[in-house]
Amino acid sequence: MTADKPDLGTLEERAGVEIAAAGDLHELTAVRARYLGKKGSVAALLRSIGELEPSERGRVGQEANAAKQRIEAAAAARKGDLERAGREQVLASQRLDVSLRGTATRTGHLHPITHVTRDMVQFFTSLGFSIEEGPEIETEYNNFEALNIPADHPARDEQDTFYLDDGRLLRTHTSNVQIRVMAGRKPPFRFIAPGRVYRHDLSPRHSPMFHQIEGFLVDERVTFGDLKGVLYGFGRHLMGRDIELRFRSNHFPFTEPSAEMDYACVLCDKQGCAACSQHGWMEWGGCGMIHPKVLERCEIDPDRYQGFAFGMGIDRTAMLRYGIPQLRHLFEGDVRVLEQI
Ligand code: PHE
């Protein structure tokens, strides 16, 4: 480098040649640094002005600065050219055919059971019920014993229980949650417990695994009328209109009095069809006033507190709501069927 005896004209000329020769942005940056950087030729030249005759300094300084600006302008222009050339090359080499069909992504949706469960939860949380969960593997005590179903009780057979080797079982209903919630706590209680339950049963309206939702409320001065009010409100919320319910007297060891509730079949409007086995009504679940013995077992005074409980099939509710004729459609996981719901 001729930093000691800089010849401005030569410097500028050389810079111009090198800038024009820079084949890409990377090279151009290197050229800029060589001439215009802090340690570059132009800076060296400006520094050496101090060695000139004082009368010369002003003129040489002005010329040097003007040359610097021209080099800068040349570099900037080259940069613009290189960038434009780069873009043009990309455009020339890549073809974007906007008329090509896109690849459609299939979006999934929530399972009908999940939809219905969420809707149920929403209704009851708006009434101040909490949401509780119990385990699917349960003790005999919580699933039967504490619910006033002793070992020799026929209700045990009715529920076709799956037993595990260690004596525990797959819960046959969500009523086990009643015992778990009450244990060691005092009323008032107000909760729902949705979840999976298991029974040894398979038919168009039964599956070995199905979903129930338990509703439970204990307080002072609770009546069967309160229970009915909640259930009618629940039905209206789920179906978006009033639904017809029927209460048939029934027996559950853990409620007294007890009732079986049916809803009017929506598929045939009570005329009788395959879905409701020609009955015109579909079983929805069981309900009743909590048996005093159950409260006593959980150390709650039945003279002071009463309550109601109900347990219904979530799957049945989904069938009702979406008009699904067969329970298995919900569980076979056939997307073609589920997509129609
Ligand atoms: N657990 C009962 C069943 O599964 C339903 C039920 C719940 C009945 C609560 C009364 C009260 O059949």
Boltz pocket constraint, residues with backbone or C-beta under 6 A from the ligand:
constraints:
  - pocket:
      binder: B
      contacts: [[A, 172], [A, 173], [A, 174], [A, 175], [A, 215], [A, 252], [A, 255], [A, 258], [A, 259], [A, 285], [A, 286], [A, 287], [A, 288], [A, 309], [A, 310], [A, 311], [A, 312]]
      max_distance: 6.0
